[in-house]
Amino acid sequence: MKKIILKATPKKQPRDKTGRWFYILVFVSIVTVGTTGYFIRTRDDAITKLSENSEIDMPDLSPAVTREQIHIDIPDKAEESQPTMVPEHLWQSDGVIPVSEDDQPEVTEVFEESVPEPTVPKVTSLIIPVNGDILKKHSDTELAYSKTMEDWRLHKGIDIHAPIGSTVIASAGGTVHECYTDDAYGITVIIDHGDGLMTKYSNLSSTDMVEEGHDIDSGSAIGVVGDTAEFEIAEEAHLHFEVIKDGRSVNPEEYFN
């Protein structure tokens, strides 16, 4: 019979690597600290030698004004808020401070030169608006017979005989006040001559030659004779002409030269 002998072989323990790395780190730290200290010491020595052996003229950076030269008066807030006191003897009973004539400011009067407005010359005479004889005179108090209406009525203008198509001119300079068609006297133009004087031209063929608001010179053409006056259609061809002064009809013949 064979004998089996068992030998117990001790198990190898792994080396402790942690301890070895610890010593390496300690060594590196010592070397680093020593090297750093060496360079610091060398730098300090170099700076010390440079400051001892070198003379550098540094500019004077001190301010030009010293503290003794600066004097600023800062008023106290309490003093600022206090109103200026006026002696009692200067006050009047009504609370007004009297001011002497010497203390009063000098006042210079400025006079604006007035510019006179342009004056429009007054119209005192008129020219006949169309050449021809007077067929019917002005009548604002006595009745006149109307062939067309076959009755008696007032006639506030004059009828000047003129063939249809005859040129009608302005009796005086002025502004075209109104253009319209009258039920009785047909196409009509009114010219304002200022100073309350107006002239009225009726029984025209059209108003193409004038426009309301436009200025017109004396003797300028304003239209031609037509046959638009319904209330005078039975009369001979003519211009119905009126003169109005301050809103009242007047005799045009009194203004003719």
Residue pairs with C-beta under 8 A, 6 or more apart in sequence:
86 97
90 97
90 98
91 97
92 98
120 194
120 195
122 194
122 195
122 197
123 172
123 173
123 174
123 193
123 194
123 195
123 197
124 255
125 172
125 255
125 256
125 257
126 171
126 172
126 199
126 243
126 252
126 255
126 256
127 169
127 171
127 172
127 218
127 219
127 256
127 257
128 160
128 171
128 256
129 160
129 168
129 169
129 170
129 171
129 199
129 201
129 239
129 241
130 160
130 162
130 166
130 167
130 168
130 169
130 225
130 239
130 241
131 162
131 166
132 160
132 161
132 162
132 166
132 238
132 239
133 160
133 161
134 158
134 159
134 160
134 161
134 253
135 159
135 160
135 161
135 235
135 236
135 238
136 144
136 155
136 158
136 159
136 235
137 144
137 155
137 158
137 251
137 253
138 155
138 156
138 157
138 158
138 249
138 250
138 251
138 252
138 253
139 154
139 155
139 156
140 154
140 155
140 156
140 249
141 154
142 154
143 152
143 153
143 154
144 152
144 153
144 154
144 155
145 151
145 152
146 152
146 153
146 231
146 232
147 234
147 235
148 230
148 231
148 232
148 233
148 234
148 235
149 231
156 242
156 249
157 200
157 202
157 240
157 241
157 242
157 243
157 249
157 252
158 240
158 241
158 242
158 251
158 252
158 253
159 232
159 235
159 238
159 239
159 240
159 241
160 238
160 239
160 241
161 236
161 237
161 238
162 168
162 225
162 237
162 238
162 239
163 225
163 237
164 205
164 224
164 225
164 226
164 227
164 237
165 205
165 224
165 225
166 224
166 225
166 239
167 221
167 224
168 201
168 204
168 221
168 222
168 223
168 224
168 225
168 239
169 219
169 220
169 221
169 222
170 191
170 199
170 216
170 217
170 218
170 219
170 220
170 222
171 191
171 199
171 218
171 241
171 255
172 191
172 193
172 197
172 199
172 218
173 193
173 215
173 216
173 217
173 218
174 191
174 192
174 193
174 194
174 198
174 199
174 215
174 216
175 191
175 192
175 213
175 214
175 215
175 216
176 189
176 190
176 191
176 192
176 210
176 211
176 212
176 213
176 214
176 215
176 216
176 222
177 190
177 191
177 192
177 198
177 212
178 188
178 189
178 190
178 212
179 188
179 189
179 190
179 207
179 210
179 211
179 212
180 187
180 188
181 187
181 188
181 228
182 188
182 202
182 229
183 230
184 229
184 230
184 231
185 202
185 203
185 229
185 231
185 232
185 240
186 202
186 203
186 204
186 226
186 227
186 228
186 229
186 230
186 240
187 202
187 203
187 204
187 205
187 206
187 207
187 223
187 226
187 228
188 200
188 201
188 202
188 204
189 200
189 201
189 204
189 207
189 210
189 222
189 223
190 198
190 199
190 200
190 201
191 198
191 199
191 201
191 216
191 222
192 198
193 199
196 245
196 246
196 247
197 243
197 244
197 245
198 243
198 244
198 245
199 241
199 242
199 243
199 244
199 252
200 241
200 242
200 243
200 244
201 222
201 223
201 239
201 240
201 241
202 229
202 239
202 240
202 241
202 242
203 225
203 226
203 227
203 228
203 229
203 232
203 238
203 239
203 240
204 222
204 223
204 224
204 225
204 226
204 228
204 239
205 223
205 224
205 225
205 226
205 227
205 228
206 223
206 224
206 226
207 223
208 223
209 221
209 222
209 223
210 216
210 222
210 223
216 222
225 237
225 238
225 239
227 233
227 237
229 240
232 238
232 240
241 252
242 249
242 252
243 249
243 250
243 251
243 252
243 255
244 250
